[in-house]
Amino acid sequence: MLKTVARSASFAVMAALIAASPALAETYMPDCYVPAAGVKTIIKYERREGPYRIALVNGHTGIPWREQMIKSVKAWAARPEKAKDIAELKVISTGSDVAAQIAAIDNFIQAGYDAIAFIAVNPTAFGAVIKRAERAGTVLVSFDNPVDSEKVLRITPEWTTFEGEIKTQSVVDQMKQPKGKVLEVRGIQGNSTDRDRHVGLERVLANYPDIEVIEVVGNWDTGTVQKVTADAIAVHGQFDAFICQHGCRGVTNAMEATGHPIVPVGGDAENGFVKALAARNIPGISVSTSPGQGPVAIRAAIALLQGEALPATVNLPTPNVKTADMNPNVNYFPDEPDTFETVTGYGSCGKDMVFTPDELNAKSAGNN
């Protein structure tokens, strides 16, 4: 049980200032925290003195990307130049239960934590807890799977373009002809990320009426992806391409296990998937959202506590590489496990946002 800590009256009533801003370029680190298209508002809090008590509330567990994200946060916070601003960093993963995640956030609010970064299990369920955080003066940062609310800072790739114009378009361009059957391997249902990525894919494929899309749900889990891909091949026969959100090593595994012909595959940046594309010369593309989103979100939370202004919604860049351009120890790592995320951070956000495998492997993904 987290101990409740009383706040001062002035602290309790402090809330984010959300207002029209004609000068988004004057926000904090604009080359990293890039305003999403159409965003005209900023989020800004009154400055308070550090060091700060920070919490990270992860949702779904058992996903290597989430585990590396947690390791990234711990590695970043342990660096001496960062640690001086952090009095306490608490990390907790609550699983897929929305109520459990909301309860964890509420506990941190009641315990007087200064800021909470979280990956929402569901984009629409957090309205009440956002209001409670606002009343308490707690800074909330929603990232990766952002909430559908402009009252908190949201940090995320632009998912429709990520899955659409970058990944799907590349796969179509590498098909022998833009027609035939394409298997779409989706993620965890109910997440804003899965929803928006599906929209992006549909937006691109609407231009190709001769492509038939068959959907399966892989839950961003390699084993599940392999099973549903193999099942789809058994039922539908040969596909002309595969487009997978995450856990995409399961697609290449299923192709190999079933003897499926080599066809274009669009997928994630897990080491095993990228290695499979390169080793088997599978035409395709690796498109990444880095686990480095975690420290990017924590740094933004600290910046808000220090009185900096940020765009209400931030879009991070989308690293990607085609098979023909892949190189060992750059795009994939022969000595690292298949679950390792090859894009360890966001170099465009500064040298402190890139991590070595050794630095990450030294950290735990568990609660603390």
C-alpha positions in Angstrom: 0.0 0.0 0.0 1.4 3.4 -0.9 1.5 5.9 1.9 -0.7 9.0 1.4 1.2 12.2 1.5 -0.5 15.6 2.0 0.1 18.3 -0.5 0.2 22.0 0.3 -2.9 24.0 -0.6 -1.2 25.8 -3.5 0.2 22.6 -4.8 -3.2 20.8 -4.6 -5.0 23.4 -6.8 -2.3 23.6 -9.4 -3.5 22.4 -12.8 -2.2 22.2 -16.3 -2.7 25.3 -18.4 -4.1 24.2 -21.8 -4.4 27.1 -24.1 -4.1 28.2 -27.7 -0.5 28.9 -28.6 0.8 30.7 -31.7 4.4 29.7 -30.8 4.6 26.0 -30.6 8.3 26.2 -31.8 9.0 27.8 -28.4 8.0 24.6 -26.5 10.5 22.3 -24.8 13.0 20.6 -27.2 10.8 21.0 -30.3 13.1 18.9 -32.5 12.2 15.9 -30.3 8.7 16.7 -29.0 7.2 17.6 -32.4 3.6 18.8 -32.3 1.1 16.4 -33.9 -0.5 17.8 -37.1 -3.2 20.3 -36.2 -2.2 20.7 -32.6 -2.5 24.3 -31.5 -2.4 23.9 -27.7 0.3 23.6 -25.1 0.4 22.0 -21.7 2.2 23.9 -19.0 2.3 23.6 -15.2 3.6 26.0 -12.6 7.2 25.2 -11.8 7.9 23.3 -8.6 11.2 22.4 -7.0 12.7 19.0 -7.4 13.9 16.4 -7.0 10.6 14.7 -8.0 8.8 11.5 -7.2 7.9 9.8 -10.5 5.8 6.7 -11.3 5.6 4.6 -14.4 2.4 2.6 -14.7 2.6 0.0 -17.5 -0.4 -2.0 -18.5 0.0 -5.2 -20.5 2.8 -7.6 -19.4 4.8 -10.3 -21.0 5.5 -8.3 -24.1 9.3 -7.9 -24.7 8.8 -4.4 -26.1 7.2 -3.3 -22.7 9.9 -5.0 -20.8 12.7 -3.2 -22.7 10.7 0.1 -22.3 10.9 -0.4 -18.5 14.6 -1.2 -18.7 15.1 1.9 -20.8 13.4 4.1 -18.2 15.5 2.6 -15.4 18.7 3.0 -17.3 18.0 6.6 -18.2 17.0 7.5 -14.6 20.1 5.9 -13.2 22.4 8.2 -15.1 24.0 10.6 -12.6 23.0 13.8 -14.5 19.3 12.5 -14.5 19.2 11.0 -11.1 19.6 14.4 -9.4 16.1 15.3 -10.5 14.5 12.1 -9.3 13.9 11.5 -5.6 12.1 8.3 -6.3 11.1 6.3 -9.4 8.4 3.7 -8.9 7.6 1.2 -11.7 4.6 -1.1 -11.8 2.9 -3.2 -14.4 -0.7 -3.9 -13.8 -1.7 -6.3 -16.7 -4.7 -6.0 -19.0 -7.2 -5.0 -16.3 -8.3 -1.4 -16.8 -9.6 -1.1 -13.2 -6.2 -2.3 -11.9 -4.3 0.3 -13.9 -6.7 3.1 -12.8 -6.3 2.0 -9.2 -2.5 2.1 -9.4 -2.6 5.6 -10.9 -5.0 6.7 -8.1 -2.7 5.2 -5.5 0.2 7.3 -6.8 -1.9 10.4 -6.9 -3.0 9.9 -3.3 0.6 9.2 -2.3 1.7 12.6 -3.5 3.8 11.6 -6.5 4.6 14.5 -8.7 4.2 12.9 -12.1 2.9 9.6 -13.5 3.7 8.3 -17.0 1.5 5.5 -18.3 0.6 3.3 -21.3 -3.2 3.1 -21.2 -4.9 -0.3 -21.5 -7.9 1.4 -22.9 -8.0 4.9 -24.5 -11.4 5.9 -23.2 -11.5 4.7 -19.6 -9.4 7.4 -17.9 -11.6 10.5 -17.8 -12.3 10.3 -14.1 -8.7 9.6 -13.0 -7.5 12.4 -15.2 -9.8 14.8 -13.3 -8.6 13.5 -10.0 -5.0 14.1 -11.1 -5.9 17.6 -12.2 -7.4 18.4 -8.8 -4.3 17.1 -7.1 -1.8 18.8 -9.4 -0.3 15.6 -10.5 1.3 15.7 -13.9 0.1 12.8 -16.2 1.9 11.8 -19.4 0.2 9.2 -21.6 2.4 7.5 -24.2 2.5 4.8 -26.8 -1.2 3.8 -26.5 -2.4 7.3 -25.7 -5.7 8.2 -24.0 -8.4 10.0 -26.0 -8.1 13.2 -24.0 -6.3 16.5 -24.7 -6.1 17.3 -21.0 -2.9 15.4 -20.5 0.3 15.3 -22.5 0.2 12.5 -25.1 3.4 11.2 -26.7 3.1 8.7 -29.5 4.1 7.9 -33.1 1.5 9.0 -35.7 0.1 5.5 -35.9 -2.0 5.8 -39.0 1.0 7.0 -41.1 3.2 4.4 -39.3 1.1 1.5 -40.4 -0.2 3.0 -43.5 2.0 5.2 -45.7 5.2 3.8 -44.3 4.7 0.1 -43.7 1.7 -0.9 -45.8 2.7 1.2 -48.8 6.2 -0.3 -48.7 4.8 -3.8 -48.7 2.5 -3.1 -51.6 5.4 -1.5 -53.5 7.4 -4.7 -53.1 4.6 -7.1 -54.2 5.0 -8.5 -57.7 1.6 -6.9 -58.5 -0.7 -4.9 -56.3 -3.3 -7.6 -56.1 -4.1 -10.8 -54.3 -4.5 -11.8 -50.7 -2.8 -9.9 -47.8 -2.9 -11.1 -44.2 -3.2 -8.3 -41.7 -2.0 -9.4 -38.2 -3.5 -7.0 -35.7 -2.6 -6.3 -32.0 -4.5 -6.3 -28.8 -8.1 -5.3 -29.4 -9.4 -2.2 -27.6 -6.1 -0.3 -27.7 -5.9 3.0 -29.5 -2.7 1.9 -31.1 -4.3 -1.2 -32.8 -7.3 0.9 -33.8 -5.3 3.7 -35.4 -2.8 1.3 -37.1 -5.7 -0.6 -38.7 -7.1 2.7 -40.0 -3.8 3.5 -41.6 -3.6 0.2 -43.3 -7.2 0.5 -44.6 -6.5 4.1 -45.8 -3.6 2.9 -48.1 -5.2 -0.3 -49.3 -8.3 1.6 -50.3 -6.3 2.6 -53.3 -5.8 -1.0 -54.4 -9.2 -2.6 -55.0 -7.6 -5.9 -56.2 -6.1 -6.6 -52.8 -8.2 -8.7 -50.5 -7.4 -8.3 -46.8 -7.8 -11.1 -44.3 -7.6 -10.1 -40.6 -6.3 -12.1 -37.7 -5.5 -11.0 -34.1 -2.0 -11.7 -32.9 -2.1 -9.7 -29.6 1.5 -8.4 -30.3 2.7 -11.7 -29.1 5.2 -13.8 -31.2 3.7 -17.2 -30.3 0.1 -16.0 -30.9 1.2 -14.4 -34.2 2.8 -17.6 -35.4 -0.3 -19.7 -34.6 -2.8 -17.4 -36.2 -0.6 -16.9 -39.3 -0.1 -20.7 -39.7 -3.8 -21.2 -39.2 -4.6 -18.5 -41.8 -2.2 -20.2 -44.3 -3.9 -23.6 -43.6 -7.4 -22.1 -44.3 -6.7 -19.6 -47.1 -3.6 -21.0 -48.8 -0.9 -18.8 -50.1 -0.8 -15.1 -49.4 0.8 -12.4 -51.6 2.0 -10.4 -48.6 1.9 -10.1 -44.8 1.5 -7.0 -42.8 2.0 -7.4 -39.0 1.9 -5.0 -36.2 4.1 -6.6 -33.6 5.4 -10.0 -32.7 6.2 -10.4 -36.4 8.9 -13.0 -35.9 5.8 -15.2 -35.6 5.0 -14.4 -39.3 8.5 -15.4 -40.6 8.4 -18.5 -38.3 5.1 -19.6 -39.7 6.2 -19.0 -43.3 9.2 -21.2 -42.7 7.3 -23.9 -40.8 4.5 -24.2 -43.5 6.8 -23.9 -46.5 5.1 -20.7 -47.6 6.8 -19.0 -50.6 8.8 -15.9 -49.9 6.6 -12.8 -50.2 6.9 -9.3 -48.9 6.4 -8.8 -45.1 6.0 -5.6 -43.1 6.7 -5.9 -39.5 8.3 -4.6 -36.3 11.9 -4.1 -35.2 12.4 -7.1 -32.9 15.8 -8.6 -33.5 14.4 -12.0 -34.6 12.2 -10.6 -37.2 14.8 -8.3 -38.7 17.4 -11.1 -38.7 14.9 -13.3 -40.5 14.3 -10.7 -43.3 18.0 -10.3 -43.7 19.1 -13.9 -43.5 16.4 -15.3 -45.8 16.3 -12.3 -48.1 12.6 -11.7 -47.6 11.6 -8.5 -49.2 10.0 -6.3 -46.6 10.4 -3.5 -44.1 11.0 -3.2 -40.4 9.1 -0.2 -38.9 9.7 0.7 -35.3 8.4 2.5 -32.4 11.2 2.3 -29.9 10.9 1.3 -26.3 12.8 4.5 -25.8 9.4 6.1 -25.7 9.5 5.4 -22.0 12.4 7.7 -21.1 11.2 10.3 -23.6 7.9 10.4 -21.6 9.7 10.5 -18.2 11.9 13.4 -19.4 8.8 15.2 -20.6 7.2 14.8 -17.2 10.2 16.3 -15.5 10.2 19.2 -18.0 6.6 19.9 -17.1 7.4 19.9 -13.4 10.2 22.4 -14.1 7.7 24.7 -15.8 8.4 23.9 -19.4 5.7 24.0 -22.0 5.0 21.1 -24.4 2.5 20.6 -27.3 -0.6 18.8 -26.0 0.1 15.9 -28.4 3.6 15.0 -29.6 4.4 12.7 -32.5 7.7 10.9 -32.4 9.7 9.9 -35.5 9.2 6.5 -37.1 12.5 4.6 -37.7 12.3 2.1 -40.6 14.5 0.1 -42.8 13.9 -2.1 -45.8 15.5 -5.5 -46.2 18.0 -4.4 -48.8 19.5 -1.8 -46.4 19.8 -4.0 -43.3 23.3 -4.4 -41.7 24.4 -6.5 -38.7 25.1 -4.6 -35.5 23.2 -1.6 -36.9 19.7 -2.9 -37.8 20.0 -6.2 -36.1 22.3 -7.8 -33.5 23.6 -11.3 -34.0 24.6 -11.7 -30.4 21.4 -10.5 -28.8 18.2 -12.6 -28.3 15.4 -12.5 -30.9 13.2 -10.5 -28.4 15.6 -7.6 -28.3 14.2 -4.4 -29.8 16.8 -3.2 -32.3 15.9 0.5 -32.2 16.9 1.2 -28.6 16.0 4.9 -28.5 15.4 8.2 -30.3 18.7 9.7 -31.5 16.8 12.8 -32.7 15.9 13.4 -29.1 19.5 13.6 -27.8 22.4 11.4 -27.0 20.8 10.6 -23.6 17.9 8.8 -25.5 20.0 6.1 -27.0 20.9 2.9 -25.1 23.4 0.2 -25.6 22.4 -3.5 -25.3 24.7 -3.9 -22.2 23.1 -0.9 -20.5 19.6 -2.3 -21.0 20.5 -5.9 -20.1 21.8 -4.7 -16.8 18.3 -3.5 -15.7 15.3 -5.5 -14.6 11.8 -5.2 -16.1 10.1 -6.0 -12.8 8.1 -3.9 -10.5 10.1 -1.9 -7.8 
